[in-house]
Amino acid sequence: MTCLTDTLYPNTGKALVRLLERLGCDVDFPLDQTCCGQMHFNTGYREHARPLAEAYASVFDGYDYVVTPSGSCAGMVREIHPDLHDADSPAVGRTYELSEFLVDVLGVTDVGAYFPHRVTYHPTCHSLRMLGVGDKPLRLLRGVAGLDLRELPQAEQCCGFGGTFALKNAETSTAMLADKMRHVQDTGAEVVSAGDNSCLMHIGGGLSRLRTGVRAVHLAEILASTEEEPWAETP
């Protein structure tokens, strides 16, 4: 479920489970799961990341698929874990970012969602460059009833978060965020969505401080929303 989602954005996790169950999946949430080790690895603590990779392989062994609402964590597992632990670990090869799983494994782009809002989508760096999810999230959003999808200018430009990058290079990160927020506002969207809550925290935090009225909503929450059970913003 990723550390950030589990700790700060539990509604995304609930939405993910609700969506997958609606599509006929038997969903389990193993309580022994921990951090994937990305934060440690990216900060240079490779040996501290290794036992976390080992734990991931052990906890998720035996499942048909592991689905995560994060392109960055899925990228860490698929691209880095084999070098840290076991290149042949079944859990590694069965790990998918949400949009990948829906389109490539379940073969759906219309998940029966309803979200009557103007939405623009930010493709996060790891999902775009490491996983290569391409237009899968956009295909899913186009299948949502009532949704008015607005194209984001310079969409592939990084939002400036980059985990610890935003802390170590605050001025550069803030400048990148300013560009991203300007492009989001230029779309006239009510909602900015993405596949990673880390980037949404960064973008949404900036937009809220400017009192723009634009909300940051994870892709899973949009796809889980239906006319009978609409998405509700957390107070």
C-alpha positions in Angstrom: 0.0 0.0 0.0 3.1 2.2 0.2 4.2 4.0 3.4 2.9 7.4 2.3 -0.5 6.1 1.3 -0.9 4.0 4.4 0.1 6.8 6.8 -1.3 9.9 5.2 -3.8 8.9 2.5 -5.7 5.8 3.7 -8.7 6.7 1.5 -6.6 5.8 -1.5 -5.9 2.4 -0.1 -9.6 1.9 0.6 -10.5 3.0 -2.9 -8.0 0.6 -4.4 -9.5 -2.3 -2.6 -13.1 -1.2 -3.4 -12.2 -0.9 -7.1 -10.4 -4.2 -7.4 -13.2 -6.1 -5.6 -15.8 -4.4 -7.8 -13.8 -5.9 -10.8 -14.0 -9.4 -9.3 -10.6 -9.6 -7.6 -10.0 -11.4 -4.3 -8.0 -8.8 -2.4 -5.8 -9.4 0.6 -3.7 -6.9 2.6 -0.9 -8.7 4.4 -0.3 -6.8 7.6 3.4 -7.8 7.7 4.2 -5.6 4.7 6.7 -2.8 5.3 8.5 -0.1 3.3 9.9 -1.2 -0.1 13.2 0.5 0.7 13.1 3.1 -2.0 13.7 6.0 0.4 16.8 4.2 1.9 18.2 3.2 -1.5 17.7 6.6 -3.1 19.5 8.3 -0.1 22.5 6.0 -0.5 21.7 3.4 2.2 21.8 0.4 0.0 22.5 -2.1 2.8 19.6 -0.8 4.8 17.3 -1.3 1.7 18.4 -4.9 1.2 16.5 -6.5 4.2 13.4 -4.5 3.1 13.6 -6.0 -0.3 14.0 -9.5 1.3 11.0 -8.8 3.5 8.9 -7.8 0.5 9.7 -11.0 -1.4 8.8 -13.0 1.6 5.5 -11.2 2.5 4.1 -11.2 -1.0 5.2 -14.7 -2.0 2.3 -16.9 -3.1 0.1 -14.2 -4.4 -1.0 -14.1 -8.1 -0.4 -10.4 -8.3 0.8 -7.5 -6.1 -0.9 -4.2 -7.0 0.3 -0.9 -5.7 -1.1 2.7 -6.1 2.4 4.0 -6.8 4.6 4.0 -9.9 7.7 4.9 -7.8 7.3 1.9 -5.5 6.4 -0.5 -8.3 9.5 0.8 -10.1 11.7 0.2 -7.1 10.4 -3.3 -6.7 10.7 -4.3 -10.4 13.9 -2.5 -11.3 16.0 -2.3 -8.1 14.9 -5.3 -5.9 16.4 -7.9 -8.2 19.8 -6.3 -7.8 19.3 -6.1 -4.0 17.9 -9.5 -3.3 16.7 -12.2 -5.7 16.4 -11.6 -9.4 14.1 -14.6 -9.6 11.7 -13.6 -6.8 8.1 -14.3 -7.9 6.8 -11.3 -6.0 9.0 -8.9 -8.0 7.7 -10.1 -11.4 4.1 -10.1 -10.2 4.2 -6.5 -9.0 2.1 -4.0 -10.9 1.2 -0.3 -10.7 -2.6 0.1 -10.7 -3.1 1.3 -14.2 -0.8 -1.4 -15.6 -2.8 -4.1 -13.7 -6.2 -2.8 -14.9 -5.2 -2.5 -18.6 -2.6 -5.2 -19.1 -3.8 -7.9 -16.7 -7.5 -7.4 -16.3 -7.9 -6.0 -19.9 -10.2 -3.2 -18.9 -10.3 0.6 -19.6 -13.9 1.2 -18.5 -14.1 0.2 -14.8 -17.7 1.5 -14.4 -16.6 4.7 -12.7 -18.5 8.0 -12.5 -16.7 11.3 -11.6 -18.5 14.5 -12.9 -15.5 16.8 -12.6 -12.9 18.6 -14.8 -9.7 16.6 -14.4 -6.2 17.0 -15.5 -3.6 14.2 -15.2 0.1 14.5 -14.2 2.2 11.5 -15.3 4.7 10.9 -12.5 8.3 10.4 -13.4 8.8 6.8 -12.3 5.6 5.6 -13.9 6.5 7.3 -17.1 10.2 6.7 -17.3 10.9 3.6 -15.2 7.7 1.6 -15.7 6.7 3.0 -19.1 3.0 2.9 -18.3 2.4 5.3 -21.3 -1.2 6.4 -21.8 -2.8 3.7 -19.7 -4.0 6.1 -16.9 -5.4 8.5 -19.6 -7.2 5.6 -21.2 -8.8 4.7 -17.9 -9.8 8.3 -17.2 -11.4 8.6 -20.7 -13.6 5.7 -19.7 -15.0 7.4 -16.6 -18.6 8.7 -17.1 -19.1 12.4 -16.5 -15.4 13.2 -16.4 -14.1 16.1 -18.5 -10.4 15.3 -19.1 -8.2 18.4 -19.7 -4.8 18.0 -21.3 -2.0 19.2 -19.1 0.6 21.4 -20.8 4.2 20.1 -20.6 2.7 17.1 -18.8 6.0 15.1 -18.8 7.9 17.8 -16.9 8.7 16.7 -13.3 6.7 18.4 -10.5 9.9 18.8 -8.4 9.1 16.4 -5.6 11.5 13.5 -6.2 11.4 12.3 -2.6 14.4 13.7 -0.7 15.3 15.9 -3.7 12.6 18.4 -2.5 14.4 18.6 0.8 18.0 18.7 -0.4 17.2 21.1 -3.3 14.3 23.1 -2.0 14.7 26.2 -4.2 14.9 24.2 -7.4 12.0 22.0 -6.3 9.9 25.0 -5.5 10.6 26.5 -8.9 9.6 23.3 -10.7 6.5 23.1 -8.6 5.6 26.7 -9.6 5.7 25.7 -13.2 3.6 22.6 -12.6 1.0 24.5 -10.7 0.8 27.1 -13.4 0.2 24.5 -16.0 -2.5 22.8 -13.9 -4.3 26.0 -13.4 -4.1 26.8 -17.2 -6.2 23.7 -17.8 -9.2 25.1 -15.9 -9.4 21.7 -14.1 -11.1 21.3 -10.7 -9.0 18.2 -9.9 -5.4 17.2 -10.6 -4.8 13.5 -10.5 -1.8 11.2 -10.6 -0.7 7.7 -9.8 1.5 8.6 -6.9 0.4 10.3 -3.7 3.9 11.6 -3.1 3.7 13.9 -6.2 0.1 14.7 -5.4 1.1 15.8 -1.9 3.7 18.1 -3.4 1.4 19.6 -6.1 -1.7 19.6 -3.9 0.1 21.3 -1.1 1.3 24.1 -3.3 -2.2 24.6 -4.9 -3.9 24.7 -1.5 -1.5 27.3 -0.2 -2.3 29.5 -3.2 -6.0 28.9 -2.4 -6.6 27.8 -6.0 -9.5 25.5 -5.2 -7.9 22.7 -7.3 -8.0 19.4 -5.4 -5.4 16.6 -5.7 -7.1 13.2 -6.1 -5.4 9.9 -6.7 -6.3 7.9 -9.8 -7.6 5.0 -7.6 -10.1 7.3 -5.9 -11.5 8.5 -9.2 -11.8 5.0 -10.6 -13.4 3.7 -7.5 -16.1 6.5 -7.6 -19.5 5.5 -8.9 -22.9 7.2 -9.2 -24.2 5.1 -6.4 -21.1 5.6 -4.2 -19.5 8.9 -5.3 -16.1 10.0 -4.2 -16.1 12.2 -1.1 -13.3 14.6 -0.2 -11.8 13.9 3.2 -12.3 16.9 5.5 
